[in-house]
Structure formats: C-alpha cells, structure tokens
C-alpha cells in the first residue's frame, strides 16, 4: 500500500523531498494507517504540530480534531503544511 505525501516548508527539508511515496508493505492488516504512523515513517511527530499543521487528504482539509482518529487508505494523497506566522 502506497501513500503519496507532499510536504511544505520546512518539513520537506528534513525528508529531502517535497513529494514522496511511503510504502506500507504487508501492514497493517486492516488496510489502513493512521496519520501518526505516516508521520513516524517520515520522521515527524504530529503531537508537536497540533494546531499548527494543515493536513489535506485527497484535496480535502482535515479538521484538527479528527487528526488522531483519521485513517488513510492506499493511494491517498496527503499534504502537510506548517501554518507559519510572523512577518
């Protein structure tokens, strides 16, 4: 199962690419993965980003309150953007 991931600033610099595919081979048995599992594969921690992370799944913005329960399926496209402030 593959999940396509697009990363915004500054996260993509940690991963080394703006767009990547993450493979979950033979796992999980239920055929879905959590955002936390995806973040772990990317070396990111979602807990630190609550409220400051914009998550878009297949073109739809994911409300922050659904971040912990949302499940991803094969071929989903996840976009992760830090909501930066300042000027």
Secondary structure, 3 states (H helix, E strand, C coil): CEEEEEECCCHHHHHCCCEEEEECCCCCCCCEEEHHHHHHHHCCCCHHHCCCEEEEECCEECCHHHCCCCEEECCCEEEEEECCCCC
